[in-house]
Amino acid sequence: MAPVTEQRTVVLDLEAAVAHVADAALRPDPVGPVGLELEAHLVDLDAPASRVPWQRIRDLVDALPALPGGSRVTLEPGGQVELSGPPCTDVAAAVAALRADRDVLAAALAAERLAVAPVGADPLRPPARVCPAPRYAAMEEHFAAVGCAEAGTAMMAGTAALQVNLDAGPCAGWSERVALAHQLGPTLVAVAACSPLAAGRPTGWVSHRQRVWSDLDQARCGPLLGGADPAGEWAAYALAAPVMLVRDPDGGAAPVGERVSFAEWVTGEVPLGGRVPSAADLDYHLTTLFPPVRPRGYLEIRYLDAAPEPWWPALAAVTTVLLDDPVAAGHAAAATLPVATAWDRAARAGLADPALHAAARACLAAACAAVPAALRPEVEALADLVDRGRCPGDALLGTARAGGPTAALLSATGAPR
C-alpha cells in the first residue's frame, strides 16, 4: 500500500476525483451516536460594540485547560468561538458534555470580562473579519469576485450556528435518510430561528443567518437534491462547485477570481496555480462547500441558528430524534413534505407561515414522544413555544425593542453585568 502522503499528492483525473468524493461521502454505521458543535459571538462586556482583538482571543483560547467533555475550542473569522464536541453515545450525553465544556469556557471568559452570545447573527456589530488567516482573506476575495461580497463577509464574521452531526446509518437507508435531513430543513429553520437582528437593526427576517446563506453562491451553499444515490450526488455537486482558493506550499492561499469548477481544474480545461490538483486539494475543496446537509462520512446538519439555553439543547434533541427514531421520523416526513423546499419562507416568516407552523407543531409532538427523559423538559418548553407560534429569536427582538441592540446582545450572553 502506498504511503498516505503519496496518495494525497497523486495527480487526479476526473473519474478518480469523482470516486474519491463518493467513496468518502457516507460510512455505513448504526444510528445513535451524536456530535454537537455550537458557535457563539464573543462579547467584551465592557465594550460590547467593539470586536475583541484577534490576539487577545487567541491567547485566551490557547491558555484553556483540557475540557471535561472533550470539546475542541476553535475560532471563526469574526472572532466567534466554537465548541466542537466529540461523538457521544446519544444526544443526552452530547448535550451534557457540551454543557460541561461551555461552563468551563464561560468561567475562563468571565475572568477576562468576556462572554459568548449563542444567537444566529450578531445583533449589534456589523460583520468584520478579525482573523488574519490566509484562508479567510482568500475567501473574502473570492466571494467579492463572484458577486456576493456582503453575504460572504456576513457568513464568515456575523453568523453562528448549532450543528448536529449524526451517523449515516446502514447504506440501504442512505437515500431516505439524506432526503429527510434536507426535507426537515425549512421546518427546523423556522423552529430554531434566532437571528431577527443584524448590525444593530431588525432585518425583517426571523433567521437572518439563513437569509445570508441563501444569498451566497448556491453552487457552493445550496441543498443537494435528495436523489437515490446521495454519495454520487455529493460527488457531482463537489466537482461542479467553483474552486475558492488554491493553497501554496508555504501555507498561503491564492483566491480564484472567477468561477472555475473543480472538474475544469482537474481536467486541465482551466489551469489554476500553475499545477494540476491532488487528492489533498480535493479534500480541501470539500471544506469550502457549505450545503445545509454536508456528507462527511456522517451527516452534518448545518441549518440551525445558534440559540441560548434552553433552546440549543432542545433543538439538538429534536433534530436527532426526528432523524434517528423510526416512528418520529415517519411522522416528521409526512408533516414536512408540503414545506420541503420553503427555505426562504422559513427564514423570512418562520412560524408565522401557517404551513410551516403546522409542520413544526407535528414535528415537536413527534419529538416529545421519543426524546430522552433527560432532555424532555427542554423539548416540552420548545413545543410550548412552537404551539404559540414563537421562536427563540422573539425574546431577542423584544429586548432590542425595549433597550436597543446592545441590550439584546448582552442579554444573549446570560452574563451578569
C-alpha positions as CSV (number, residue, x, y, z in Angstrom):
1,M,0.0,0.0,0.0
2,A,1.3,3.5,-0.9
3,P,2.1,5.9,2.0
4,V,-0.7,8.3,2.8
5,T,1.5,11.2,1.7
6,E,1.8,9.7,-1.8
7,Q,-1.9,9.0,-2.0
8,R,-2.7,12.6,-1.2
9,T,-0.3,14.1,-3.7
10,V,-1.1,11.8,-6.6
11,V,-2.4,13.6,-9.7
12,L,-6.2,13.1,-10.2
13,D,-8.2,12.5,-13.3
14,L,-12.0,13.3,-13.4
15,E,-13.0,9.6,-12.8
16,A,-10.6,9.3,-9.8
17,A,-11.9,12.6,-8.4
18,V,-15.5,11.5,-8.5
19,A,-14.7,8.2,-6.9
20,H,-12.6,9.9,-4.2
21,V,-15.5,12.1,-3.1
22,A,-18.2,9.4,-3.4
23,D,-16.2,6.8,-1.5
24,A,-15.8,9.0,1.5
25,A,-19.2,10.6,1.5
26,L,-21.1,8.2,3.8
27,R,-20.0,5.4,6.0
28,P,-22.3,2.5,7.0
29,D,-22.7,2.9,10.7
30,P,-25.6,2.3,13.1
31,V,-27.6,5.4,14.1
32,G,-27.3,6.5,17.7
33,P,-24.0,8.5,18.3
34,V,-24.3,12.3,18.2
35,G,-21.8,15.1,17.9
36,L,-22.7,18.7,18.6
37,E,-21.0,22.0,17.6
38,L,-22.1,25.3,19.0
39,E,-20.9,28.7,17.7
40,A,-21.3,31.9,19.7
41,H,-20.4,35.6,19.3
42,L,-17.6,36.7,21.6
43,V,-18.5,39.8,23.6
44,D,-16.4,42.2,25.6
45,L,-18.8,43.0,28.4
46,D,-17.2,46.4,29.0
47,A,-17.2,47.4,25.3
48,P,-19.9,45.3,23.6
49,A,-19.9,47.4,20.4
50,S,-16.3,46.5,19.7
51,R,-14.9,43.3,18.4
52,V,-12.4,41.6,20.6
53,P,-8.9,41.8,19.1
54,W,-7.7,38.6,17.5
55,Q,-4.5,38.2,19.6
56,R,-6.5,38.6,22.8
57,I,-8.9,35.8,21.7
58,R,-6.0,33.6,20.6
59,D,-4.1,34.0,23.8
60,L,-7.2,33.2,25.9
61,V,-8.1,30.1,23.9
62,D,-4.5,28.8,23.9
63,A,-4.5,29.0,27.7
64,L,-7.6,27.0,28.2
65,P,-7.3,23.6,30.0
66,A,-8.5,20.4,28.5
67,L,-12.3,20.5,28.7
68,P,-14.1,17.8,30.7
69,G,-16.5,16.8,27.8
70,G,-13.7,16.6,25.3
71,S,-14.7,19.5,23.1
72,R,-12.2,21.4,20.9
73,V,-12.4,25.2,21.0
74,T,-11.9,26.8,17.6
75,L,-12.4,30.3,16.3
76,E,-14.3,31.7,13.4
77,P,-13.2,34.6,11.2
78,G,-15.2,37.3,13.1
79,G,-14.0,36.0,16.4
80,Q,-16.9,33.7,17.1
81,V,-16.0,30.9,19.5
82,E,-17.0,27.3,18.6
83,L,-17.2,24.3,20.9
84,S,-16.9,21.1,18.9
85,G,-17.9,18.1,21.0
86,P,-16.7,14.5,20.2
87,P,-19.3,11.9,19.2
88,C,-21.3,10.7,22.2
89,T,-23.5,7.7,22.7
90,D,-26.7,9.7,22.3
91,V,-28.0,13.2,22.2
92,A,-28.5,13.5,26.0
93,A,-24.8,12.6,26.6
94,A,-23.7,15.0,23.8
95,V,-25.7,17.9,25.4
96,A,-24.3,17.1,28.9
97,A,-20.7,17.1,27.6
98,L,-21.1,20.3,25.7
99,R,-22.8,22.0,28.7
100,A,-19.9,21.0,30.9
101,D,-17.4,22.4,28.4
102,R,-19.4,25.5,28.0
103,D,-19.3,26.1,31.8
104,V,-15.5,25.9,31.9
105,L,-15.2,28.2,28.9
106,A,-17.6,30.7,30.4
107,A,-15.7,30.8,33.6
108,A,-12.4,31.4,31.8
109,L,-14.0,34.2,29.7
110,A,-15.7,35.8,32.7
111,A,-12.3,36.2,34.4
112,E,-11.4,38.5,31.4
113,R,-14.8,40.3,31.4
114,L,-15.8,38.4,28.2
115,A,-18.8,36.2,27.4
116,V,-20.4,34.5,24.5
117,A,-23.8,35.1,22.8
118,P,-25.1,32.0,21.1
119,V,-27.5,33.6,18.6
120,G,-27.8,33.1,14.8
121,A,-26.5,36.6,13.9
122,D,-24.7,39.3,15.8
123,P,-27.5,41.7,16.7
124,L,-25.2,44.7,17.2
125,R,-21.9,44.7,15.4
126,P,-21.5,44.9,11.6
127,P,-19.7,41.8,10.3
128,A,-15.9,42.3,10.2
129,R,-13.2,39.7,9.9
130,V,-10.6,39.8,12.7
131,C,-8.8,36.5,11.9
132,P,-5.7,37.2,9.7
133,A,-5.5,33.6,8.3
134,P,-4.8,33.4,4.5
135,R,-7.8,31.1,4.0
136,Y,-10.3,33.7,5.2
137,A,-8.7,36.6,3.3
138,A,-8.9,34.4,0.1
139,M,-12.5,33.5,0.8
140,E,-13.4,37.2,1.1
141,E,-11.7,38.0,-2.2
142,H,-13.4,35.0,-3.9
143,F,-16.9,36.0,-2.7
144,A,-16.3,39.5,-3.9
145,A,-15.2,38.3,-7.3
146,V,-18.3,36.2,-7.8
147,G,-20.7,38.9,-6.7
148,C,-21.6,38.0,-3.1
149,A,-19.1,40.0,-1.1
150,E,-21.6,41.3,1.5
151,A,-23.1,37.9,2.2
152,G,-19.7,36.3,2.3
153,T,-18.4,38.6,5.0
154,A,-21.7,38.3,6.9
155,M,-21.5,34.5,6.8
156,M,-17.9,34.3,7.9
157,A,-17.9,37.1,10.5
158,G,-21.5,37.7,11.6
159,T,-23.3,34.4,12.0
160,A,-23.3,31.5,14.4
161,A,-25.0,28.0,14.2
162,L,-25.7,24.9,16.1
163,Q,-24.5,21.9,14.1
164,V,-25.8,18.4,14.8
165,N,-23.6,15.5,13.5
166,L,-25.3,12.1,13.0
167,D,-24.0,8.8,11.6
168,A,-25.2,7.9,8.2
169,G,-26.8,4.7,9.2
170,P,-27.0,1.5,7.2
171,C,-26.3,2.0,3.5
172,A,-29.7,0.6,2.4
173,G,-31.3,3.6,4.1
174,W,-29.0,6.4,2.9
175,S,-31.2,7.9,0.2
176,E,-34.2,8.2,2.6
177,R,-32.1,9.4,5.5
178,V,-30.3,12.1,3.5
179,A,-33.6,13.2,1.8
180,L,-35.3,13.5,5.2
181,A,-32.4,15.5,6.6
182,H,-33.0,18.0,3.8
183,Q,-36.8,17.9,4.0
184,L,-36.8,18.8,7.7
185,G,-34.6,21.9,6.9
186,P,-37.2,24.6,6.4
187,T,-39.4,23.5,9.3
188,L,-36.4,23.3,11.7
189,V,-35.1,26.7,10.4
190,A,-38.4,28.2,11.4
191,V,-38.4,26.4,14.8
192,A,-34.7,27.4,15.6
193,A,-34.9,31.0,14.2
194,C,-32.8,33.2,16.5
195,S,-31.4,36.0,14.3
196,P,-34.0,38.7,13.8
197,L,-31.4,41.5,14.2
198,A,-28.1,42.2,12.4
199,A,-25.8,45.2,12.6
200,G,-28.0,47.0,15.1
201,R,-31.4,46.8,13.4
202,P,-34.3,44.4,12.8
203,T,-33.9,42.7,9.4
204,G,-37.5,41.7,8.8
205,W,-36.4,38.0,8.7
206,V,-36.7,35.6,11.7
207,S,-33.5,33.9,10.6
208,H,-31.1,36.4,9.1
209,R,-28.4,33.7,9.3
210,Q,-30.4,31.5,6.9
211,R,-31.0,34.5,4.7
212,V,-27.3,35.1,4.4
213,W,-26.7,31.5,3.4
214,S,-29.4,31.8,0.7
215,D,-27.6,34.9,-0.6
216,L,-24.4,33.1,-1.2
217,D,-23.4,31.1,-4.3
218,Q,-25.8,28.3,-4.4
219,A,-23.4,26.1,-6.3
220,R,-21.4,26.1,-3.0
221,C,-24.2,26.5,-0.4
222,G,-27.4,25.2,-1.9
223,P,-29.0,22.0,-0.9
224,L,-28.5,18.7,-2.5
225,L,-31.4,17.3,-4.5
226,G,-32.1,14.2,-2.3
227,G,-31.8,11.6,-5.0
228,A,-31.4,7.9,-4.9
229,D,-27.6,8.0,-4.8
230,P,-26.6,10.6,-2.2
231,A,-22.9,9.8,-2.3
232,G,-22.8,10.1,-6.1
233,E,-24.9,13.3,-5.9
234,W,-22.4,14.8,-3.5
235,A,-19.5,13.9,-5.8
236,A,-21.3,15.6,-8.7
237,Y,-22.1,18.6,-6.5
238,A,-18.4,18.9,-5.4
239,L,-16.9,18.6,-8.8
240,A,-19.3,21.2,-10.3
241,A,-18.7,23.7,-7.4
242,P,-16.3,26.5,-8.1
243,V,-12.8,26.4,-6.6
244,M,-12.5,29.1,-4.0
245,L,-8.7,29.2,-3.4
246,V,-5.5,27.4,-4.3
247,R,-3.1,26.7,-1.5
248,D,0.7,27.0,-1.9
249,P,3.5,25.0,-0.2
250,D,4.2,27.9,2.2
251,G,0.7,27.8,3.7
252,G,-0.6,30.8,1.7
253,A,-3.8,30.8,-0.3
254,A,-4.5,32.4,-3.6
255,P,-8.1,33.3,-4.2
256,V,-9.7,32.2,-7.5
257,G,-11.2,35.4,-9.0
258,E,-13.6,33.7,-11.5
259,R,-16.0,30.7,-11.5
260,V,-13.9,27.7,-12.2
261,S,-15.3,24.3,-11.2
262,F,-13.1,21.7,-9.7
263,A,-13.9,19.5,-12.7
264,E,-12.5,22.2,-15.0
265,W,-9.3,22.3,-12.9
266,V,-8.9,18.5,-12.7
267,T,-9.4,18.0,-16.5
268,G,-6.9,20.8,-17.3
269,E,-9.6,22.9,-19.0
270,V,-8.7,25.8,-16.7
271,P,-5.3,25.7,-15.1
272,L,-5.1,27.1,-11.5
273,G,-1.9,27.8,-9.5
274,G,0.3,26.5,-12.3
275,R,-0.4,22.9,-11.5
276,V,-3.0,20.1,-11.6
277,P,-4.9,19.3,-8.4
278,S,-4.1,16.5,-6.0
279,A,-6.3,14.5,-3.6
280,A,-5.3,16.9,-0.9
281,D,-6.6,19.8,-3.0
282,L,-9.9,18.0,-3.5
283,D,-10.2,17.3,0.2
284,Y,-9.5,20.9,0.9
285,H,-12.1,22.0,-1.7
286,L,-14.7,19.9,0.1
287,T,-14.1,22.1,3.3
288,T,-15.1,25.2,1.3
289,L,-18.6,23.7,0.3
290,F,-21.4,24.5,2.7
291,P,-24.7,22.8,1.8
292,P,-27.3,22.7,4.6
293,V,-26.6,18.9,5.0
294,R,-23.0,18.0,4.2
295,P,-21.9,14.4,3.9
296,R,-18.5,13.8,5.7
297,G,-18.8,10.1,6.2
298,Y,-21.5,11.1,8.7
299,L,-24.2,13.8,8.2
300,E,-23.6,17.4,9.2
301,I,-26.9,19.2,9.9
302,R,-25.9,22.8,9.3
303,Y,-29.1,24.8,9.1
304,L,-29.9,25.6,12.7
305,D,-29.4,29.0,14.3
306,A,-27.3,29.1,17.4
307,A,-29.6,29.8,20.4
308,P,-29.3,30.3,24.1
309,E,-30.4,27.9,26.8
310,P,-32.7,26.0,26.9
311,W,-33.2,26.2,23.2
312,W,-30.0,24.8,21.8
313,P,-30.3,21.5,23.8
314,A,-33.9,21.2,22.7
315,L,-33.0,21.8,19.1
316,A,-30.3,19.2,19.2
317,A,-32.6,16.7,20.7
318,V,-35.5,17.4,18.3
319,T,-33.2,17.2,15.2
320,T,-31.7,13.9,16.4
321,V,-35.0,12.2,17.3
322,L,-36.7,13.2,14.1
323,L,-34.0,11.5,12.1
324,D,-33.0,8.6,14.3
325,D,-36.3,7.4,15.8
326,P,-38.2,5.5,13.1
327,V,-41.7,6.4,14.4
328,A,-40.8,10.1,14.9
329,A,-39.1,10.2,11.5
330,G,-42.2,8.8,9.8
331,H,-44.4,11.5,11.4
332,A,-41.9,14.2,10.5
333,A,-41.6,13.0,6.9
334,A,-45.3,13.3,6.4
335,A,-45.7,16.6,8.2
336,T,-42.8,18.4,6.4
337,L,-43.5,17.2,2.9
338,P,-45.7,20.2,2.0
339,V,-42.9,22.7,3.0
340,A,-39.9,20.7,2.0
341,T,-38.5,23.5,-0.2
342,A,-39.7,26.5,1.7
343,W,-36.3,27.7,2.8
344,D,-36.8,31.4,2.1
345,R,-40.3,31.4,3.6
346,A,-38.9,29.8,6.8
347,A,-36.1,32.3,7.0
348,R,-38.4,35.3,6.4
349,A,-41.7,34.5,8.1
350,G,-40.9,31.4,10.2
351,L,-43.8,30.1,12.2
352,A,-46.0,33.0,11.1
353,D,-46.4,30.9,7.9
354,P,-49.4,28.7,8.6
355,A,-48.0,25.6,6.7
356,L,-44.6,25.8,8.5
357,H,-46.4,26.3,11.8
358,A,-48.5,23.2,11.2
359,A,-45.4,21.1,10.2
360,A,-43.5,22.4,13.2
361,R,-46.2,21.5,15.7
362,A,-46.5,18.0,14.3
363,C,-42.7,17.6,14.4
364,L,-42.5,18.7,18.1
365,A,-45.3,16.4,19.1
366,A,-43.5,13.5,17.5
367,A,-40.2,14.5,19.1
368,C,-41.8,14.9,22.6
369,A,-42.9,11.3,22.4
370,A,-39.4,9.9,21.7
371,V,-36.9,12.3,23.3
372,P,-34.6,11.1,26.0
373,A,-36.0,11.7,29.5
374,A,-33.0,13.9,30.5
375,L,-34.0,16.4,27.7
376,R,-37.8,16.2,27.9
377,P,-38.2,19.5,29.9
378,E,-36.3,21.4,27.3
379,V,-38.1,19.8,24.4
380,E,-41.5,20.4,26.0
381,A,-40.6,24.0,26.6
382,L,-39.7,24.3,22.9
383,A,-43.0,22.6,21.9
384,D,-44.9,25.1,24.0
385,L,-43.0,27.9,22.3
386,V,-43.9,26.5,18.9
387,D,-47.5,26.0,19.8
388,R,-47.7,29.7,20.5
389,G,-46.1,30.5,17.1
390,R,-43.0,31.8,18.6
391,C,-39.3,31.1,18.1
392,P,-36.1,31.7,20.2
393,G,-35.4,35.0,18.5
394,D,-38.6,36.6,19.7
395,A,-37.1,37.3,23.1
396,L,-34.1,38.8,21.5
397,L,-36.2,41.1,19.4
398,G,-38.3,42.1,22.4
399,T,-35.2,43.0,24.3
400,A,-33.9,45.1,21.4
401,R,-37.2,47.0,21.2
402,A,-37.1,47.8,24.9
403,G,-33.5,48.5,25.3
404,G,-31.7,48.6,22.0
405,P,-29.4,46.2,20.2
406,T,-26.7,46.4,22.8
407,A,-29.1,45.2,25.4
408,A,-30.1,42.3,23.1
409,L,-26.5,41.2,22.6
410,L,-25.7,41.4,26.3
411,S,-28.9,39.5,27.2
412,A,-27.9,36.7,24.9
413,T,-24.7,36.1,26.9
414,G,-26.6,35.4,30.1
415,A,-23.7,37.0,31.9
416,P,-24.3,39.3,35.0
417,R,-23.5,42.9,34.3
